[in-house]
Amino acid sequence: MRKPCCDCDHRQDNKNKGAWSKQEDQKLADYIRVHGEGRWRSIPLAAGLLRCGKSCRLRWINYLRPDLKRGNFGEDEEDLIIKLHALLGNR
């Protein structure tokens, strides 16, 4: 059986669930900027967040990373995608 993502019991109300606040985002970003990524299970407690480690990891990877590019593809990127799809198909 797989270990739970954190020590919290997800049926209890001891963790925040749902939308992240700007303050939580800032705490997580500040902590990772100083200490780096990794050891996601210990980050919420160390950063002062009432979230589980999995939630922190997903928030960082999908929304807060500074190198995360958002928006539409550029024309050169579209051309590359089309060429690679013609070459490789849907693999």
N, CA, C and O of each residue as an XYZ file, in Angstrom:
364
protein
N       0.837     -1.182      0.000
C       0.000      0.000      0.000
C       0.883      1.247      0.000
O       1.924      1.271      0.657
N       0.481      2.254     -0.716
C       1.232      3.496     -0.832
C       1.072      4.354      0.428
O      -0.007      4.412      1.019
N       2.157      5.016      0.827
C       2.117      5.909      1.984
C       1.288      7.147      1.637
O       1.255      7.559      0.478
N       0.622      7.744      2.626
C      -0.112      8.977      2.344
C       0.849     10.105      1.968
O       2.035     10.055      2.294
N       0.332     11.114      1.284
C       1.185     12.209      0.807
C       1.749     13.039      1.953
O       2.750     13.734      1.782
N       1.119     12.972      3.112
C       1.599     13.746      4.263
C       1.084     13.094      5.537
O       0.392     12.078      5.484
N       1.416     13.669      6.663
C       1.001     13.120      7.950
C      -0.425     13.508      8.325
O      -0.975     12.988      9.295
N      -1.018     14.405      7.571
C      -2.353     14.873      7.924
C      -3.408     13.844      7.534
O      -3.197     13.041      6.624
N      -4.508     13.871      8.207
C      -5.651     13.050      7.853
C      -6.565     13.930      7.017
O      -7.096     14.921      7.518
N      -6.753     13.585      5.766
C      -7.493     14.445      4.847
C      -8.963     14.587      5.208
O      -9.655     15.431      4.638
N      -9.450     13.790      6.132
C     -10.843     13.923      6.548
C     -10.996     14.982      7.626
O     -12.113     15.416      7.907
N      -9.909     15.402      8.228
C      -9.977     16.417      9.274
C      -9.856     17.802      8.658
O      -9.412     17.954      7.520
N     -10.250     18.794      9.416
C     -10.195     20.178      8.930
C      -8.957     20.903      9.425
O      -9.007     22.112      9.652
N      -7.839     20.191      9.601
C      -6.632     20.839     10.109
C      -5.773     21.410      8.990
O      -4.733     22.007      9.269
N      -6.171     21.248      7.740
C      -5.423     21.771      6.604
C      -6.345     22.621      5.736
O      -7.547     22.370      5.641
N      -5.750     23.636      5.105
C      -6.521     24.437      4.163
C      -6.767     23.623      2.910
O      -5.913     22.849      2.480
N      -7.922     23.801      2.338
C      -8.257     23.138      1.084
C      -8.823     24.202      0.159
O      -9.334     25.224      0.615
N      -8.733     23.963     -1.116
C      -9.302     24.902     -2.070
C      -8.299     25.931     -2.532
O      -7.095     25.679     -2.579
N      -8.817     27.094     -2.872
C      -8.005     28.148     -3.471
C      -6.892     28.625     -2.539
O      -7.056     28.710     -1.321
N      -5.756     28.932     -3.163
C      -4.614     29.469     -2.426
C      -4.751     30.985     -2.339
O      -5.178     31.633     -3.295
N      -4.386     31.547     -1.184
C      -4.384     33.004     -1.038
C      -3.049     33.562     -1.533
O      -2.078     32.826     -1.702
N      -3.022     34.860     -1.758
C      -1.771     35.506     -2.181
C      -0.707     35.387     -1.091
O       0.480     35.257     -1.393
N      -1.124     35.431      0.163
C      -0.177     35.310      1.268
C       0.449     33.914      1.287
O       1.647     33.776      1.532
N      -0.355     32.879      1.031
C       0.181     31.519      0.992
C       1.153     31.362     -0.175
O       2.218     30.763     -0.027
N       0.784     31.898     -1.327
C       1.681     31.848     -2.489
C       3.010     32.512     -2.169
O       4.072     31.995     -2.515
N       2.945     33.656     -1.508
C       4.166     34.402     -1.185
C       5.032     33.638     -0.191
O       6.253     33.592     -0.337
N       4.404     33.035      0.822
C       5.160     32.243      1.794
C       5.879     31.079      1.117
O       7.052     30.819      1.386
N       5.163     30.382      0.237
C       5.758     29.242     -0.452
C       6.897     29.687     -1.369
O       7.970     29.084     -1.364
N       6.667     30.735     -2.150
C       7.700     31.226     -3.068
C       8.930     31.715     -2.302
O      10.058     31.435     -2.705
N       8.725     32.438     -1.207
C       9.846     32.933     -0.406
C      10.651     31.774      0.179
O      11.881     31.792      0.162
N       9.948     30.770      0.697
C      10.643     29.631      1.293
C      11.478     28.895      0.253
O      12.635     28.562      0.506
N      10.902     28.645     -0.902
C      11.622     27.902     -1.947
C      12.779     28.724     -2.505
O      13.814     28.163     -2.863
N      12.621     30.036     -2.584
C      13.700     30.899     -3.062
C      14.915     30.795     -2.142
O      16.053     30.794     -2.613
N      14.681     30.708     -0.843
C      15.775     30.639      0.126
C      16.323     29.218      0.263
O      17.539     29.025      0.269
N      15.441     28.225      0.374
C      15.854     26.863      0.703
C      15.870     25.896     -0.481
O      16.441     24.810     -0.381
N      15.261     26.270     -1.577
C      15.228     25.396     -2.742
C      14.078     24.396     -2.696
O      13.369     24.269     -1.698
N      13.923     23.690     -3.817
C      12.867     22.686     -3.932
C      13.307     21.392     -3.262
O      14.478     21.204     -2.930
N      12.339     20.511     -3.073
C      12.639     19.189     -2.525
C      12.103     19.043     -1.121
O      11.729     20.022     -0.475
N      12.071     17.801     -0.657
C      11.529     17.490      0.668
C      10.167     18.138      0.865
O       9.929     18.872      1.824
N       9.281     17.839     -0.081
C       7.982     18.518     -0.110
C       7.133     18.234      1.116
O       6.285     19.049      1.479
N       7.341     17.104      1.753
C       6.543     16.803      2.953
C       6.876     17.727      4.116
O       6.030     17.982      4.974
N       8.104     18.227      4.146
C       8.509     19.082      5.264
C       8.301     20.570      4.977
O       8.328     21.383      5.900
N       8.097     20.928      3.731
C       7.982     22.340      3.367
C       6.794     23.051      4.019
O       6.972     24.165      4.512
N       5.588     22.467      4.049
C       4.466     23.227      4.624
C       4.710     23.668      6.061
O       4.446     24.819      6.409
N       5.203     22.780      6.882
C       5.460     23.131      8.280
C       6.566     24.174      8.381
O       6.441     25.146      9.126
N       7.649     23.971      7.632
C       8.786     24.888      7.689
C       8.426     26.268      7.139
O       8.938     27.279      7.620
N       7.554     26.315      6.143
C       7.168     27.593      5.539
C       6.009     28.249      6.269
O       5.645     29.382      5.954
N       5.426     27.560      7.236
C       4.309     28.122      7.987
C       2.992     28.050      7.238
O       2.153     28.941      7.363
N       2.807     26.992      6.458
C       1.578     26.824      5.683
C       0.734     25.692      6.251
O       1.273     24.693      6.729
N      -0.565     25.841      6.203
C      -1.473     24.778      6.615
C      -1.951     24.030      5.377
O      -3.148     23.971      5.097
N      -1.010     23.467      4.650
C      -1.272     22.687      3.441
C      -0.473     21.406      3.536
O       0.429     21.290      4.366
N      -0.802     20.437      2.686
C       0.019     19.227      2.653
C       1.139     19.426      1.631
O       1.078     20.330      0.798
N       2.142     18.585      1.705
C       3.302     18.698      0.822
C       2.944     18.554     -0.642
O       3.503     19.245     -1.493
N       2.014     17.659     -0.941
C       1.602     17.457     -2.329
C       0.974     18.720     -2.892
O       1.239     19.095     -4.034
N       0.156     19.366     -2.104
C      -0.481     20.605     -2.539
C       0.562     21.689     -2.813
O       0.453     22.430     -3.790
N       1.565     21.775     -1.951
C       2.636     22.762     -2.140
C       3.438     22.470     -3.400
O       3.757     23.375     -4.170
N       3.763     21.189     -3.603
C       4.529     20.810     -4.789
C       3.758     21.140     -6.067
O       4.327     21.705     -7.001
N       2.490     20.797     -6.116
C       1.692     21.062     -7.313
C       1.513     22.559     -7.548
O       1.540     23.018     -8.690
N       1.330     23.314     -6.476
C       1.176     24.767     -6.619
C       2.451     25.372     -7.203
O       2.391     26.223     -8.090
N       3.602     24.929     -6.704
C       4.877     25.448     -7.187
C       5.095     25.066     -8.647
O       5.406     25.924     -9.474
N       4.935     23.799     -8.963
C       5.231     23.317    -10.309
C       4.284     23.904    -11.352
O       4.722     24.261    -12.446
N       3.009     24.009    -11.035
C       2.014     24.405    -12.032
C       1.706     25.898    -12.094
O       1.142     26.364    -13.084
N       2.066     26.665    -11.048
C       1.668     28.075    -11.028
C       2.753     29.064    -10.642
O       2.792     30.164    -11.193
N       3.632     28.715     -9.719
C       4.507     29.720     -9.120
C       5.946     29.733     -9.626
O       6.666     30.706     -9.404
N       6.375     28.668    -10.303
C       7.764     28.629    -10.776
C       8.078     29.849    -11.625
O       7.288     30.201    -12.502
N       9.215     30.507    -11.388
C       9.548     31.703    -12.164
C       9.813     31.417    -13.644
O       9.617     32.298    -14.482
N      10.252     30.205    -13.979
C      10.548     29.886    -15.382
C       9.338     29.317    -16.126
O       9.469     28.870    -17.266
N       8.177     29.330    -15.500
C       6.969     28.814    -16.125
C       6.475     29.810    -17.168
O       6.244     30.980    -16.863
N       6.318     29.340    -18.385
C       5.877     30.212    -19.470
C       4.379     30.059    -19.655
O       3.874     28.941    -19.754
N       3.676     31.163    -19.700
C       2.230     31.156    -19.887
C       1.884     31.908    -21.164
O       2.667     32.719    -21.658
N       0.725     31.630    -21.674
C       0.258     32.359    -22.849
C       0.274     31.491    -24.090
O       0.496     30.282    -24.023
N       0.035     32.126    -25.217
C      -0.045     31.427    -26.489
C       1.332     31.042    -26.994
O       2.345     31.606    -26.580
N       1.351     30.062    -27.905
C       2.590     29.680    -28.564
C       2.984     30.759    -29.555
O       2.125     31.379    -30.182
N       4.274     30.983    -29.694
C       4.775     31.885    -30.714
C       4.695     31.213    -32.080
O       4.473     30.007    -32.180
N       4.878     32.006    -33.125
C       4.788     31.467    -34.482
C       5.860     30.404    -34.728
O       5.590     29.374    -35.346
N       7.085     30.662    -34.238
C       8.160     29.681    -34.409
C       7.880     28.401    -33.630
O       8.225     27.311    -34.086
N       7.253     28.524    -32.448
C       6.904     27.350    -31.662
C       5.814     26.528    -32.353
O       5.866     25.298    -32.359
N       4.838     27.209    -32.927
C       3.785     26.514    -33.672
C       4.363     25.738    -34.842
O       4.001     24.583    -35.066
N       5.264     26.372    -35.592
C       5.899     25.705    -36.730
C       6.656     24.457    -36.280
O       6.588     23.413    -36.928
N       7.377     24.572    -35.167
C       8.130     23.430    -34.644
C       7.189     22.293    -34.249
O       7.471     21.130    -34.537
N       6.091     22.614    -33.599
C       5.113     21.600    -33.193
C       4.558     20.882    -34.417
O       4.453     19.656    -34.422
N       4.204     21.634    -35.450
C       3.642     21.047    -36.670
C       4.670     20.142    -37.350
O       4.336     19.040    -37.785
N       5.923     20.608    -37.444
C       6.973     19.793    -38.058
C       7.225     18.504    -37.281
O       7.351     17.430    -37.869
N       7.297     18.620    -35.955
C       7.540     17.438    -35.134
C       6.371     16.466    -35.182
O       6.574     15.252    -35.150
N       5.161     16.982    -35.257
C       4.001     16.111    -35.356
C       3.996     15.371    -36.698
O       3.662     14.188    -36.765
N       4.365     16.074    -37.745
C       4.449     15.424    -39.063
C       5.518     14.327    -39.044
O       5.352     13.277    -39.664
N       6.597     14.580    -38.338
C       7.697     13.614    -38.278
C       7.375     12.434    -37.347
O       7.594     11.279    -37.712
N       6.861     12.722    -36.161
C       6.691     11.704    -35.126
C       5.261     11.219    -34.940
O       5.047     10.145    -34.378
N       4.293     11.974    -35.393
C       2.894     11.614    -35.159
C       2.494     11.914    -33.720
O       2.987     12.867    -33.119
N       1.597     11.097    -33.171
C       1.062     11.345    -31.833
C       1.834     10.641    -30.726
O       1.318     10.491    -29.618
N       3.047     10.211    -31.000
C       3.812      9.497    -29.963
C       4.078     10.361    -28.765
O       4.707      9.912    -27.807
